[in-house]
Amino acid sequence: MKIKPFVSLLLIVCLVSQGLLSSCSKEVKDAVYVYNYGEYIDPSVIDQFEKETGIKVYYDMYESPEDLYTQLKAGGVQYDCACTSDYMIEKMINEGMLSPLDKSKISTWENIGKTYYKYAEVYDKGNAYSVPYFFGTVGLLCNKDMLKEKGLDVPTSWADLWDPKYKNEIIMINSMRDAFAVAFFKNGFSLNTKDEAEIKKASEDLIEQKPLVNSYAQDQTKDKLMAGEASIGVIYSGDAAFAKTEMEGEIDFTYVTPKEGTNLWIDAWFIPQNAKNVENAHKWLDFLGRPDIAAKNFDYIQYSIVNIPSKDLVNKELIKDKEVFIDLDDAETTKDTKFEVYVSLGSDVDKIYDEYWKKVLSE
């Protein structure tokens, strides 16, 4: 996912205030300790789970998959259930950090569309460790009004972001893998490349692009675009949906999936290997898979749906927007789009990415 406004300090405050630092290492009856991206669940869903099950939810938030990994790897705080992105799930599976799911305890398992389980196989073979939650893409949110006023066309390609005519109109994404992905697609590389020459080339392109860039941002991108600070933003599809809905009738936004292709990301729930309340964790996963609960979360989060029965319950006006809400089962809609799912690259390659990303940020 991709709504992550919380910083590390907030995590510490939440942990202290809820007593997790002292109690997470103990098994607590009728409790479940949950770790998730910021603002990635309808708060009423937590209340409803507690009322229906009598299980107390201790809920904490993090900013990036790397933050989650560091926290779980350290083991100081033990969570029963957590949600994160595809490539990080694969990394933790490979390191023995996740517990296999008992699918017999998840009665809502079949509510997730087979297409999404198929894509999830890329990072979780056999769908043994995780349940897809939401999915989306990375694309360009464009203010058509601003572009028209300046005599500029709506970009259709990642390569357009290197065109001098768009100087100061571009908000780039402040996320290492997503920023590299933009340059990879521009050059015809895989976004999962392990070739250092290709990574180096992408970093050089990103450095070359910087004089054209208005700013680097992530969660603030939609706010900047809604405020008219720039006309083009590299953005997650859910943030694009929010901006389009929020500014309907005021700004004519369009969301573009560039012709070279895009990242198809999947966020999913899993149970850490050291979870203490495993039974309650399965109850949490089963609850989230209910159509009524999945619909609540969709209306709140506005990322693309993996829970098929919930489509009959969600805000129909939202899912009419086919620019943002891609239906992977619709072959006609997706035939001309190349999708690629992130995979874990391994610690040695991660270090190479980190090295070149630091150069991009420091230039």
N, C-alpha and C positions, 0 to 999 in steps of 0.2 A: 504494500500500500504505500498509499503514498501521501497521507496527510500526517505530517510529523512535526508539530509546532513546539514540542516540549523539549527542554534542555536537561542535561544531566543533573543539574542542581535540583530540579523539580523532582526527579526520581528519588534522590536522597531524602528530600522533605517528605515525599509520600511514604517511603519506607519507614522512616522514623515515626511519622504520625500514626501509621497503622500497626506499628509494632512488628513489622515483618523481619527486621534485622535480628530480633531476638527470638521470634517464634516460628519462622519458616523452616528451621531445621527440625522441628518437632511435628509429629503427625497430629493434626487437629481434627477431631471428629466434627462432622457436619460443617466443614469449611472447604473452600477450593481457592487456591492462590493462582491468579490469572495475570499474565503479562502480555501487553498488546501495544501496537502503535497508538500514538495520541489521537484522540477523537475518532477512533475506528470502531465504535459501537454506539448504538442508541442507548443512552444511560438508563432509559426505562426498561430495557431488556435485562439489565442486571437486577433491577428491583423486582421484575416479574419472576426471574429465576429464583431469587431468594424466597419470595412469597409462595411460589408453587412447590418448591422442594424443601424448604427449611434449611437450605445450605447457605452459609454465609460466604459471600464473595469478597475476597481481598484482591483488589484490582489495582495494578500499577501499569505505568506507561513508559515507553522508551522512544528514542528519536530515530535511530537507524538500525538495520540488521546487525551491523558491526557492534553497536552498543549492547544489543541483546546477547550476541555471542559472547562478548567479554564478560557480561554479568553471569550468564549460565556456566561458562567455562570456569570462572572463579569459584563457583559453588557456594559462595557465602550466603546467598539467598536462594531457597529452593522453591520453584514454582511447579504447580501441578499441570498447568496448561498454558500454552503460549501460541501466539500467531506471528509469523514473519514471512519473508519472501522466499521464493523458489530456490535460488542458488544457495542461500544460507541454510535452508533445510537440508539440501544435499550435503553441504559441508559438515553439518552436525551429524547426519546419518553416517558419513564416512568416518567420523571420529568417535562413533559409539555413544553419542550424547542423547539419543532419542530412544524412547520405548515403543516397541511395536503396538499398534492399536488392536484392541479386541473388538472386531467389527460386529460381533454378536451382541455387544452392548450399545451399539449405535443404530437404533431402529430407523433413523432417518438417512442412513448412508446412501440409499438408492435415490434420494431426492436430488443428489448432485448429478448433473448430466454426464453421460458417458464420454462426451467430447472433452470435457474438462479433466476427467480422470486420465484420459489419453494424453493430453498435454502435460499433465502432472507427472506422467511416467518418465518424462525427461529427467526429472530430479529425484523422483521417489519411485523406484522400480516396484511394480506390483501394488502401488498405493498402500504400502504397508505401514507407513509412519505418519501420514498427514491427510487432512480433509480440506479440500479447496474451500475458500471463504468468499473471495471476490477476485476478479481479474480486471485487467485494463491494458491500455497501451500508452506509449509516449508519443506525443505529436506536437503540432503547432497550433496554438490558439491565436487567431488573428483578428484584429479590430478592422473590419472592412471599411468602416467610415473613415478612420484615420488614414488608412492606406490610400483610399480614393482621394482624399483631400490633398495628399502629397504626390499624387500621380503615380502611385506604386501598385503593382499587381499583388494579389495574394500569392505567397510562395507555395510551390507544390513539391519542392525537393529539399532535402537536407543541404544540398550544395548551395542553394540560394542563400543560406545563412553566411556565406562567404562573399556575397555580392556587395560591393561598396555602396550601391544605391540604398541598401537597408541600414546604413550606418546610424547608430544610436536608436534604432527601432527594435533591437533584438534583446530579449532577456534570456540568457542561457541558463541551463539547469545546473545548480550547484550540487551535483552528485557525481562521484567519480565514474561509476560504470555507465550511468546514463549519458554523461557528457562525452565519454569515450565512444559510446554507441553511436552518437550523432556523427562523429568523425569516421568511425568504422563504416557505417552505412554509406556515407558520402564517397568513400574510397572503394566500396565493394567488398569490404572485409566482413568476416563473421564477427558479431558482437561478443563471441566467446573465444576470440583468437588468443592463442598463447605465443604467437610469433612476436618476439621482441622488436623486430624491424617494423612490423605493422603497428605495434603499440607506440613506438618512437615516432613514426610518421603521423599518427593520430594526435599525439601530444604537440608536435610541431604545428599541425594544422590549427589546433585549438589556440596555441600561442599566437599564430598569425592572425586568427580571427578576432582576438581581443580588442583591437582598436575599433572594431565595428560594433562591439557589444555595449549596450546601455548599462547592464549590470548582470551579475550572477546571483541567482536566487533559487529557492525551492518552494517552501510553503508560501512565501510572500509573492510568488509570481502572479497568481490570480489577482491579488490585491493591487499590485502595481498596474496590471493590465486594466482592471476595472477603474483605476484612478487616472488612466490615460497617460501614464508615464512612458509607455512604449506601445507599439502596435503589434508586436510578434513575441510570443513566449513559448519556449520549449517547456512542455507541461504534461502532467499526468491527466489521463482522460477524465477522471473523477473531478479534479479541480476545474477542468474545462467545463464539465457539465454544471458545476456549481456556478461558475461565472456567467455562463450563458443564461441560466435560469434567473440568477440574481439581477442581471442587467437587461432582461428581456424588455423590449420597447424603448430602451435607452441607448444601448450599444449593439450594433450588429456584429456579433462574434461568429466566426466559423472555426471549426476544429478540423485540421488537415492531417491526414495520415500520409506522410511523404511517400513518393512513388518508389523510392529505393527499399522501403520496408520499415518495420518498427519492432521494438521489443514488445512481446506479449508477456506481461508479468502476471504471476499468480501468487496470491497470498493465501496461506493455509494454516490451519491449527494443528498442533502436535502436543505430545506429552513428553516432557523431559525424562531422561533415564532415571534421574534421582527423585522423581515426584513421590510425595508421601501420600497424597489423597487421590490415588489412581481411579478408584471407583467413582468418586465425585467428578473427576476430570472427564470421564466417559459420559457422565450425566450432563455435564456442561456441553460437550460436543453434540450429544443427542438433541439437546434443547435448541442449540443454534441452528440445527438442520431442519427444524420445524418450519413449514412454509410461512406461517404467520409471523414467526420471529425473523426469518430471513427477509420477509417483506418489510418489516419495521426497520431493520438495519439498512436495507437498500434505500428506503425513503430518506433516511438520515444521512447516509454516507454517499450515495449516488455513484457507486462503481458498478461495473457490469455484473450481471447475475449469473451464478453457477447453479443456483437452486431452482430447478425447473418448475415445480408446482407453485412457487412463490410468485411467478410471473403473472398469475391470475389475480394477485392480491395487491400488487404495487401500484404506485401512481402511474397510470397509463400515459399521462402527458409527458412524463420524463423519458420513458423508454421509446417514445416515438422518434427521438432524436438519433437517427442511425449514424450520424457523423461520430457520435461519442459511444453509443451503446451498440457495439458490434455483436452480432449473433453468430458465433462460430459454427453453428449448425446450418447457417444460410450460405450455401455454396456460391450463390449469385453475388451476394454482398461481398464476400471475401476472396473471390477468384483472382482479383488483380492485386492483392496485397500479400506481401511476404511478411510472415511473422516468425520471430525467433525468440525462444525462451532462454533466459539466463541459466547457466550451469555454474557449479563451483569450479574454480580454476586451479585450486591447490595453493598451498601456502607460498611455494616458490614463485609462482606466477603473480600471486597477490602482491608480493614484495616489489615486483617489477612495475606493476600498475601504480602502486603507492609512490614509487620513486618518480615516475614520469608525471603523475598527478601533482606532486609537490612542485615540480618545475612549472607546470601550467599555472598553478595558483601564485607562484612567486614572481613570474614574469610581469 
